[in-house]
Amino acid sequence: MFNNIDSMSVKVPYLITVLFIGFLISTRTYALSIDDRLTRVIETFSLNPASCGQTNPQIQNDNLVALGRFLFNTTVLSGGKDTSCSTCHLDSKHLTDGLPVAVGVGGHGEGMARMASGGIIVPRNAFSLFNRSHPKYKTFFWDGKVIEQEGLIYSPIGEAASKGFNSAFSVAAVLPILAKDEFLGEQQIYRSSRNLELVESVYFDEKFNAANKLINELLTFKSEEIKELNKLKSEAGIETLNLANIGNAITAFLAVKLNNECQVSQWDKYLAGNKQALTPVQKEGAILFFGKGRCAACHNGDLFTDMGFHSIGVPQGDFGTHIHGQDIGRAGITFEQKDRYKFRTPPLLGVSKTPPYGHNGSFQDLITTVRFHVNPIPFLAKNGWTSERELLTYGKILSSRSEILGYIDLESEQELEAIVSFLEGL
């Protein structure tokens, strides 16, 4: 059902380009000014501003914005009536939650207070929603469980375009509603709930239909919130609320929200012609990023992501989505051994505002994250492993590291700091 993106077809041309740029800017062009050198990089990679104002036209729908705003912030669709989309995507945290891993049903509060609230751990880092409405954004979630290719949307509820979803983003917006512990309800051995009974044990089309049945059961309850939801549904011209129009409404709201709140970055200002928008250190960092740092082999394009899947060898941590607390990443979708421990390349626009980093929040700051890309051994020597088991089994994770990382040739802490300074300008 799921197409497996062959990231090699993407990364090889970019790696060759990065190697060429590294040679070009490190040998023949030092007579040029730093701005001239960076201009050559921008032209070679065909880079354009992307941070603000670009929205997939399929997502835009003014009639759905009010309904989407309500659905994004309401808890009425959650199993415990205690979780909303905004629970893990906070305005104060650049639409993340600021935690290493998210906390789902049963939790309360924000930030670290939520981590100590007794809620259920959702063992992946909550990603930011900024730029997700961009027309080039086609792959969602750390493992790529939602991908749009050639007009089709592959997802855990089947091919979604035929079900009324207008984009992959709209599908991604509703999948947390179907996830046990995250939103749907708490999975317990001896006690279940109507939400779990209907939705958890079925797949693809059956899961879509079961969720729609559950949603319309919820709308029959009498409460002020349900009354408001039914009112907004009618005003939007929707006769029957289902997963598809919920997803379409949430993303219509987010498209407006993200455009209204987007701030033009230093990098976009530089691309637009303001040569003073970046500091000299940031300019050097940009040249390193696209040159011998090899960062652009994966973090390329206007969104700074190839939408592919790679492993940097992140330690497993205490929690995982798969058996024995592991998180095997993309392999959980493709069932291919070669995809074990690979995760989608995160986009980097606004990255300085969304710590911690990694699929399980292993890295507290950007410089630690960049240093781990270059060499994971100092991180492990300083921080150790999370368990005796991982101490003995980390070799298989280390062996999964992308070969691209072997080409990195940074030589000093100053170069690392320059790259981080550039990232802070995105």
C-alpha positions in Angstrom: 0.0 0.0 0.0 2.8 2.4 0.8 5.3 3.5 -1.8 8.9 3.5 -0.5 10.7 6.6 -1.5 14.2 5.7 -2.8 16.2 8.4 -1.1 19.3 7.3 -2.9 17.8 8.7 -6.1 17.6 12.1 -4.3 20.7 12.1 -2.2 23.3 11.1 -4.8 22.9 14.1 -7.1 22.8 16.4 -4.1 25.9 14.8 -2.6 27.8 15.3 -5.9 26.7 19.0 -5.9 27.7 19.4 -2.3 31.1 17.9 -2.9 31.6 20.2 -5.9 30.5 23.3 -4.0 32.9 22.3 -1.2 35.7 22.1 -3.7 34.7 25.3 -5.4 34.4 27.5 -2.4 37.5 26.1 -0.6 40.0 26.5 -3.5 39.3 28.8 -6.4 36.9 31.4 -5.0 38.7 32.8 -1.9 39.5 35.9 -4.0 35.8 36.6 -4.0 33.9 38.3 -1.2 31.9 36.2 1.2 28.7 37.5 -0.4 29.9 36.5 -3.9 30.8 33.1 -2.6 27.4 32.6 -1.0 25.7 33.9 -4.2 27.4 31.1 -6.1 26.0 28.6 -3.6 22.5 30.0 -3.8 22.6 29.9 -7.6 24.0 26.4 -7.7 21.3 25.1 -5.4 18.5 27.3 -7.0 17.4 28.5 -3.5 14.3 30.7 -3.1 12.5 32.2 -0.1 10.0 29.8 1.4 9.2 30.8 4.9 6.1 32.9 4.5 3.1 33.2 2.3 3.3 30.0 0.2 0.4 27.7 0.7 -0.9 24.7 -1.2 -4.0 26.1 -2.9 -5.8 22.8 -2.3 -5.7 23.5 1.4 -7.2 27.1 1.3 -10.9 27.3 2.0 -12.3 30.3 3.8 -15.6 28.5 4.6 -13.7 26.0 6.8 -11.5 28.2 8.8 -13.8 28.8 11.8 -14.7 25.1 12.0 -11.0 24.2 11.8 -10.1 26.7 14.5 -12.6 25.0 16.8 -11.5 21.5 15.9 -7.9 22.3 16.5 -8.5 23.6 20.0 -11.4 21.3 21.2 -11.0 18.2 23.3 -14.5 16.8 22.4 -13.0 14.3 19.9 -10.5 12.8 22.4 -11.2 9.6 24.3 -10.6 11.2 27.7 -12.0 14.6 26.7 -8.6 16.0 27.8 -6.5 16.3 24.6 -6.7 18.6 21.6 -4.4 19.3 18.6 -3.2 22.4 20.4 -2.2 20.3 23.4 1.0 19.3 21.6 1.3 22.3 19.2 1.6 25.4 21.4 1.8 28.9 20.1 4.5 29.6 22.8 6.7 26.7 21.5 6.5 27.5 17.7 3.7 24.9 17.5 5.6 22.2 19.3 5.3 21.2 22.9 8.9 21.7 23.9 9.2 18.1 25.3 11.5 15.3 24.2 8.5 13.1 23.6 4.8 14.0 23.7 2.3 13.3 26.5 -1.1 12.1 25.4 -4.3 11.1 27.2 -4.4 11.6 30.9 -2.0 14.5 30.9 -2.6 18.1 31.8 -0.6 21.3 31.9 2.1 22.4 29.5 5.8 21.9 29.1 7.7 19.9 31.7 4.6 20.1 34.0 2.8 18.0 31.5 5.6 15.4 31.5 5.1 15.0 35.3 1.3 14.9 35.1 0.7 11.2 34.8 -0.3 11.2 31.2 0.6 8.5 28.7 3.9 8.9 26.9 3.7 9.2 23.1 7.2 8.0 22.3 8.1 10.5 19.5 9.0 14.2 19.5 6.1 16.5 18.5 7.1 18.3 15.3 6.3 21.9 14.5 3.5 22.7 12.1 5.1 25.7 10.5 5.5 25.5 6.7 3.5 22.2 6.6 1.0 24.0 4.3 3.7 24.8 1.8 2.9 23.2 -1.6 6.2 21.3 -1.6 5.5 19.6 1.6 4.4 16.0 0.7 5.8 13.7 3.4 4.5 13.7 7.0 5.5 12.2 10.3 8.9 10.9 11.4 8.4 7.6 9.6 6.6 9.0 6.6 3.4 7.2 7.3 1.6 9.8 5.1 3.0 10.5 1.6 1.5 12.2 -1.4 2.8 10.9 -4.8 1.3 11.6 -8.2 -2.0 12.7 -6.9 -2.4 9.8 -4.5 -2.1 10.0 -0.7 -0.8 6.8 1.0 -1.7 6.5 4.6 -2.7 4.2 7.5 -6.4 4.7 6.5 -5.7 3.7 2.9 -5.5 5.9 -0.2 -6.9 9.1 1.2 -7.5 11.4 -1.8 -10.4 9.2 -2.9 -11.9 9.7 0.6 -12.2 13.4 0.3 -9.0 14.6 1.8 -7.6 17.6 -0.2 -3.9 17.1 0.8 -1.5 14.9 2.6 -1.4 17.6 5.3 -5.2 17.1 5.9 -4.6 13.4 6.4 -1.7 14.0 8.8 -4.0 16.4 10.8 -6.4 13.7 11.7 -4.2 10.7 12.3 -3.6 11.6 16.0 -7.3 11.3 16.5 -7.0 7.6 15.6 -4.0 6.9 17.8 -4.4 5.0 21.1 -2.8 6.8 24.1 -2.1 9.9 22.0 -5.7 11.0 21.4 -8.1 8.1 20.9 -8.0 6.8 24.5 -5.8 4.9 26.9 -5.1 1.3 25.9 -5.7 -0.9 29.0 -5.5 -4.7 29.4 -8.8 -5.3 31.2 -10.8 -2.2 30.3 -11.5 -0.6 27.0 -13.6 2.3 25.7 -16.0 2.9 22.9 -13.4 4.8 21.0 -10.9 2.0 21.2 -13.4 -0.7 20.5 -14.6 0.9 17.3 -11.3 2.1 15.8 -8.2 0.5 17.3 -8.6 -3.1 15.9 -9.4 -2.2 12.3 -7.3 -0.9 9.4 -7.4 1.1 6.2 -11.0 1.7 4.9 -12.5 0.0 7.9 -10.6 2.4 10.3 -11.8 5.4 8.2 -15.4 4.2 8.4 -15.2 3.3 12.1 -13.8 6.7 13.0 -16.6 8.4 11.0 -19.2 6.3 12.9 -17.5 7.3 16.2 -17.5 11.0 15.3 -21.1 11.1 14.5 -21.9 9.2 17.8 -20.1 12.0 19.6 -22.1 14.7 17.9 -25.3 13.3 19.4 -24.2 14.1 23.0 -25.7 17.2 24.4 -23.2 19.7 25.6 -22.3 23.4 24.8 -19.2 22.3 22.9 -21.1 19.8 20.8 -23.8 22.4 20.1 -21.1 24.9 19.0 -19.5 22.2 16.8 -22.7 21.4 15.1 -23.4 25.1 14.5 -20.0 25.6 12.9 -20.4 22.5 10.8 -23.7 23.8 9.4 -22.2 27.2 8.7 -19.4 25.6 6.8 -22.0 23.8 4.6 -21.1 20.4 5.9 -24.0 18.0 6.3 -22.1 15.0 7.8 -18.8 15.5 9.7 -16.2 12.9 8.9 -12.4 12.5 9.1 -11.9 14.0 5.6 -13.7 17.3 6.2 -12.2 17.5 9.8 -8.7 17.3 8.3 -9.6 19.7 5.5 -11.0 22.2 8.1 -8.0 22.0 10.5 -5.5 22.6 7.7 -7.6 25.4 6.2 -7.4 27.1 9.7 -3.7 26.3 10.0 -2.9 27.7 6.6 -4.4 31.1 7.6 -2.8 30.9 11.1 0.7 30.1 9.8 0.6 32.8 7.1 -0.6 35.4 9.6 2.0 34.5 12.2 4.9 33.8 9.9 7.9 36.1 10.3 10.3 36.6 7.4 13.6 35.0 8.4 17.1 36.5 8.1 17.8 33.9 5.4 14.7 34.9 3.4 15.7 38.5 3.7 19.2 37.7 2.4 17.7 35.7 -0.5 15.5 38.7 -1.3 18.6 40.9 -1.7 19.4 42.3 1.7 23.1 41.4 2.1 23.1 42.8 5.7 20.4 40.4 6.9 23.0 37.7 7.8 26.1 38.3 10.0 29.5 37.4 8.6 29.6 34.4 10.9 26.2 33.3 9.5 27.4 33.7 6.0 30.4 31.5 6.7 28.0 29.0 8.3 25.9 29.0 5.2 28.9 28.2 3.0 30.0 25.4 5.4 26.4 24.1 5.5 26.2 23.8 1.7 29.9 22.9 1.4 32.2 20.7 3.4 29.6 20.3 6.2 27.6 18.3 3.7 24.4 19.3 5.5 22.6 20.1 2.2 23.0 16.5 0.9 19.8 15.8 2.9 18.7 19.3 4.1 18.2 20.7 0.7 15.7 22.8 -1.3 13.6 25.8 -0.1 12.4 23.8 2.9 15.8 22.4 3.8 14.6 18.8 3.5 14.8 16.2 0.8 11.6 14.5 2.2 13.7 11.3 2.3 14.7 9.0 5.1 18.1 8.7 6.7 19.7 7.4 9.9 22.1 9.5 12.0 22.3 6.7 14.6 20.2 8.4 17.3 20.2 6.4 20.5 16.9 4.6 21.1 16.1 6.2 24.5 13.7 4.8 27.1 10.6 4.7 24.9 9.8 3.5 21.4 6.8 2.8 19.1 7.8 -0.9 18.4 8.5 -4.1 20.2 10.9 -4.0 23.2 10.7 -0.2 23.3 12.5 0.2 20.1 11.7 2.7 17.4 12.7 1.3 14.0 11.5 4.3 12.1 10.7 4.0 8.5 11.0 0.2 8.6 7.8 0.2 10.6 6.0 1.4 7.5 7.9 -0.3 4.7 8.8 -3.6 6.6 12.2 -3.3 4.9 15.3 -4.1 7.0 17.3 -1.5 5.1 15.0 1.2 6.5 15.6 0.3 10.2 16.4 3.5 12.3 15.8 5.8 9.3 13.6 8.9 9.9 12.4 11.6 7.6 14.8 14.5 7.2 13.3 17.3 9.3 12.9 20.7 7.6 15.0 23.4 9.2 13.1 26.6 8.7 12.5 28.0 12.2 14.6 25.1 13.7 16.2 27.2 16.4 12.7 27.7 18.0 11.9 24.0 18.4 14.2 22.2 20.8 14.7 19.5 21.7 15.8 17.6 18.6 15.7 14.2 17.1 12.7 11.8 16.7 12.8 11.1 20.4 14.1 14.5 21.6 17.6 13.2 22.4 19.4 16.4 21.7 18.7 19.5 23.9 20.3 22.1 21.6 21.4 22.7 18.0 25.1 22.5 18.5 24.8 19.1 20.2 22.7 17.9 17.3 25.1 19.1 14.6 28.1 17.7 16.5 26.3 14.3 16.7 25.9 14.4 12.9 29.7 14.9 12.6 30.7 12.3 15.2 28.3 10.5 17.6 31.1 9.1 19.9 31.7 12.2 22.1 27.9 12.5 22.8 27.8 8.8 23.9 31.0 9.1 25.9 29.5 12.1 27.8 25.9 11.0 28.1 26.2 7.3 28.1 23.5 5.0 27.0 20.0 4.9 28.3 20.2 1.2 29.4 22.5 -1.7 29.7 20.7 -3.3 26.8 21.4 -0.3 24.6 25.0 -0.4 25.7 25.3 -3.9 24.2 23.1 -3.3 21.1 24.0 0.2 19.9 26.3 -1.2 17.3 23.3 -2.1 15.0 22.0 1.5 15.2 25.5 2.9 14.6 25.8 0.7 11.5 22.7 2.2 10.1 24.2 5.7 9.9 24.0 7.3 6.5 27.1 7.1 4.4 26.7 10.8 3.6 27.8 11.5 7.2 31.2 10.0 6.4 32.0 12.8 4.0 31.7 15.6 6.6 35.0 17.4 7.0 34.5 20.0 9.7 37.7 20.8 11.5 37.0 23.1 14.5 34.4 24.1 17.0 34.3 27.5 15.3 33.0 25.9 12.2 30.3 24.0 14.1 29.3 27.3 15.8 29.1 29.1 12.4 26.7 26.4 11.1 24.6 26.8 14.2 24.6 30.5 13.8 23.3 30.1 10.2 20.6 27.7 11.4 19.5 30.3 13.9 18.9 32.7 10.9 16.5 30.3 9.1 
